[in-house]
Amino acid sequence: MPAAKPKPKVVRTSLAKVPTGIQGLDEVTGGGLPKGRVTLVCGRAGCGKSLLGMEFLVHGAVEYGEPGVCMNFEETEEKLTANVASLGFDLRDLSKRKKLLVDFVSIERNQIAETGEYNLDGLFIRLAHAVKAIKAKRVVLDSVEALFSGIVDSAILRSELSRLFRWLEDQKLTAIVTGEAGSDTLTRHGLEEYVADCVISLDHRVSDQISTRRLRIVKYRGTSHGTDEYPFLIDEEGISVVPITSLVLNHKALRDRVSTGIASLDEMMEGKGFFRGSSVLVTGTAGTGKSSLVANFSSASCARGEKCLYFTFEESPSQILRNMRSVGLNLEPWMKKGLLHFNAMRPTSTGLEGHLAVIHRLISQIRPSVVVIDPITNLVSASGSYDIKSMLVRLVDFLKMQQITSIFTNLTFAGDPQERTAAAVSSLMDTWIVLRDSKPNGRPRRELYVLKSRGMAHSREARELIVSKKGLELGLVLKDHLLASAVEGPSAVAAS
Amino acid sequence: MEKIPAKKSPAKRNATKKSAAKADANDFYRLRLYIAGQTPNSITAIANLKKICEEKLKGKYRIEVVDLLEKPQLAKGDQIIAIPTLVRRLPPPVKRIIGNLSKTESVLVGLDLQPAR
């Protein structure tokens, strides 16, 4: 697979960056966090800010040779160690090897009486001592706002915090400071006032019982960054941000063609099939053979030795295997060869963003040439109504950037205006194949036509789709079903 | 938690009479003052503490002064954040008082030498 065209680089000599090692985050920040500066990560409780901080330190220690100190104001070393152990991080080992040091700072309000002037030198000395002990390059303060509950004199605290952040920068430490989101401010205590360079906001929303996590770069001085919200996922491998963006359209259009898996369908498309790296939408009412069509395409790509990643939101993989066997398609050998990967998810298991995050992660791991999403209808139903299209734009863009041929199915309902989801996504699609049922002379039959296919002289005729034990093939051209009538949608032609 | 044996502590700057009555722990005050270098606040705090102890606890207290610039590793054990911090190690419970100890009344309340008003 040819590499994607490198993005035009924005050169800023003054701004070095430090990779976080968090999947996707380094891409959306153009390389990581500002080196030797303080980054504020804010969000409500449970949004993942502590985890982001820990990952920053662990990746730094393990992958980038940068030891790190976590000054934690909320959780003890033991608790923190146990928490991140579930993500496969062994803090004990890292601290034994002097790569990571956790210092738990306990602040108990009732123990502190104020009797005159003071400053926070104790905190500075502790931090400096820890930094020196392991030659740390990275620091996380999680969450420094806890000090506000212990230090009553907020004027002192504020001037000390600003001194602390300056000190971190003087020491050339790359730091993350976390802060709890306030009701109408980024952080409850206005930490954003002290952080000039980079502010990242995390969000965890639950609507219709579906939770979605998003990350937004509020500010990143000296760097162009997307203002989009990026979906992210927290799973057993930690955080992964979906770095897909709709900022630019710079994917390369390929001229290679790939077979649809059905010779007669290839025939309708200049005899060659789809463009490689293009996006294909297959719409149709229930039982018109959408899944069979995409399964054929998957099988054909496996037969060429290309990997296929098949996301199914409706049927289990074993159900698909059984059903496809009934139309003469045996997918099992491809699975055994490691060419065909199924991923079955309940559409409502997470929001659209969560699904996108999973899709993105699997694509990065498996590196397929073909991705199937069957059906996209269910994915859309998982999203509520929020910005479906922009999310899909990003997904399709991402797939194109990777030069992956993608095929989406979409269930439509006869007699329904039904094209709503299809209409939302169709403009993103290079090829749109419509399947439908009709009953001319009382004999039911399936019909197929290519509604559009960008960049090629495709057939504009409707043909019968014959599904049998031997597989799928197309019958003769149906003369009474030319595209002109088809454009009005299946409901319009149902009467004919 | 790191413990420093009081007798050996090089950080010890000032100590009054040795604890004669171990059994009478509730009456004996072991105080530790954390400072960071000879800053005005540190000097004020030491002077204030001596004065208060001489007036209220004569003969039954002992003060250790810990300079964190010399012994930074000790900051963690007593959870020191602010400087100066006075820690009442005995009698229990452990108490922390921050500031340069100029507000005598707050110090007395903090040390349980005077009920809060």
HADDOCK unambig.tbl for C-alpha pairs under 7 A between the chains (distance, minus, plus):
assign (segid A and resid 105 and name CA) (segid B and resid 79 and name CA) 6.32 0.50 0.50
assign (segid A and resid 106 and name CA) (segid B and resid 79 and name CA) 6.29 0.50 0.50
assign (segid A and resid 111 and name CA) (segid B and resid 95 and name CA) 5.59 0.50 0.50
assign (segid A and resid 111 and name CA) (segid B and resid 96 and name CA) 5.28 0.50 0.50
assign (segid A and resid 112 and name CA) (segid B and resid 96 and name CA) 5.36 0.50 0.50
assign (segid A and resid 112 and name CA) (segid B and resid 97 and name CA) 5.17 0.50 0.50
assign (segid A and resid 112 and name CA) (segid B and resid 98 and name CA) 6.33 0.50 0.50
assign (segid A and resid 113 and name CA) (segid B and resid 97 and name CA) 4.92 0.50 0.50
assign (segid A and resid 113 and name CA) (segid B and resid 98 and name CA) 6.04 0.50 0.50
assign (segid A and resid 113 and name CA) (segid B and resid 110 and name CA) 6.14 0.50 0.50
assign (segid A and resid 114 and name CA) (segid B and resid 97 and name CA) 6.22 0.50 0.50
assign (segid A and resid 114 and name CA) (segid B and resid 98 and name CA) 5.10 0.50 0.50
assign (segid A and resid 114 and name CA) (segid B and resid 99 and name CA) 5.57 0.50 0.50
assign (segid A and resid 115 and name CA) (segid B and resid 98 and name CA) 6.11 0.50 0.50
assign (segid A and resid 115 and name CA) (segid B and resid 99 and name CA) 4.77 0.50 0.50
assign (segid A and resid 115 and name CA) (segid B and resid 100 and name CA) 6.24 0.50 0.50
assign (segid A and resid 115 and name CA) (segid B and resid 101 and name CA) 4.78 0.50 0.50
assign (segid A and resid 115 and name CA) (segid B and resid 102 and name CA) 6.03 0.50 0.50
assign (segid A and resid 115 and name CA) (segid B and resid 103 and name CA) 4.97 0.50 0.50
assign (segid A and resid 115 and name CA) (segid B and resid 106 and name CA) 5.60 0.50 0.50
assign (segid A and resid 115 and name CA) (segid B and resid 107 and name CA) 6.08 0.50 0.50
assign (segid A and resid 116 and name CA) (segid B and resid 99 and name CA) 4.36 0.50 0.50
assign (segid A and resid 116 and name CA) (segid B and resid 100 and name CA) 4.91 0.50 0.50
assign (segid A and resid 116 and name CA) (segid B and resid 101 and name CA) 5.51 0.50 0.50
assign (segid A and resid 116 and name CA) (segid B and resid 102 and name CA) 5.35 0.50 0.50
assign (segid A and resid 116 and name CA) (segid B and resid 103 and name CA) 5.95 0.50 0.50
assign (segid A and resid 117 and name CA) (segid B and resid 41 and name CA) 6.89 0.50 0.50
assign (segid A and resid 117 and name CA) (segid B and resid 99 and name CA) 4.83 0.50 0.50
assign (segid A and resid 117 and name CA) (segid B and resid 100 and name CA) 5.36 0.50 0.50
assign (segid A and resid 118 and name CA) (segid B and resid 41 and name CA) 6.92 0.50 0.50
assign (segid A and resid 118 and name CA) (segid B and resid 82 and name CA) 6.39 0.50 0.50
assign (segid A and resid 118 and name CA) (segid B and resid 83 and name CA) 5.48 0.50 0.50
assign (segid A and resid 118 and name CA) (segid B and resid 84 and name CA) 6.02 0.50 0.50
assign (segid A and resid 118 and name CA) (segid B and resid 98 and name CA) 6.92 0.50 0.50
assign (segid A and resid 118 and name CA) (segid B and resid 99 and name CA) 4.63 0.50 0.50
assign (segid A and resid 118 and name CA) (segid B and resid 100 and name CA) 6.32 0.50 0.50
assign (segid A and resid 119 and name CA) (segid B and resid 82 and name CA) 5.48 0.50 0.50
assign (segid A and resid 119 and name CA) (segid B and resid 83 and name CA) 5.49 0.50 0.50
assign (segid A and resid 120 and name CA) (segid B and resid 81 and name CA) 5.59 0.50 0.50
assign (segid A and resid 120 and name CA) (segid B and resid 82 and name CA) 4.21 0.50 0.50
assign (segid A and resid 120 and name CA) (segid B and resid 83 and name CA) 5.86 0.50 0.50
assign (segid A and resid 121 and name CA) (segid B and resid 36 and name CA) 6.96 0.50 0.50
assign (segid A and resid 121 and name CA) (segid B and resid 81 and name CA) 6.80 0.50 0.50
assign (segid A and resid 121 and name CA) (segid B and resid 82 and name CA) 5.95 0.50 0.50
assign (segid A and resid 121 and name CA) (segid B and resid 83 and name CA) 5.61 0.50 0.50
assign (segid A and resid 122 and name CA) (segid B and resid 75 and name CA) 6.52 0.50 0.50
assign (segid A and resid 122 and name CA) (segid B and resid 80 and name CA) 5.39 0.50 0.50
assign (segid A and resid 122 and name CA) (segid B and resid 81 and name CA) 4.21 0.50 0.50
assign (segid A and resid 122 and name CA) (segid B and resid 82 and name CA) 5.05 0.50 0.50
assign (segid A and resid 122 and name CA) (segid B and resid 83 and name CA) 5.62 0.50 0.50
assign (segid A and resid 123 and name CA) (segid B and resid 80 and name CA) 6.85 0.50 0.50
assign (segid A and resid 123 and name CA) (segid B and resid 81 and name CA) 4.43 0.50 0.50
assign (segid A and resid 123 and name CA) (segid B and resid 82 and name CA) 6.72 0.50 0.50
assign (segid A and resid 125 and name CA) (segid B and resid 72 and name CA) 6.15 0.50 0.50
assign (segid A and resid 126 and name CA) (segid B and resid 72 and name CA) 6.42 0.50 0.50
assign (segid A and resid 126 and name CA) (segid B and resid 75 and name CA) 6.12 0.50 0.50
assign (segid A and resid 126 and name CA) (segid B and resid 76 and name CA) 6.78 0.50 0.50
assign (segid A and resid 129 and name CA) (segid B and resid 72 and name CA) 6.30 0.50 0.50
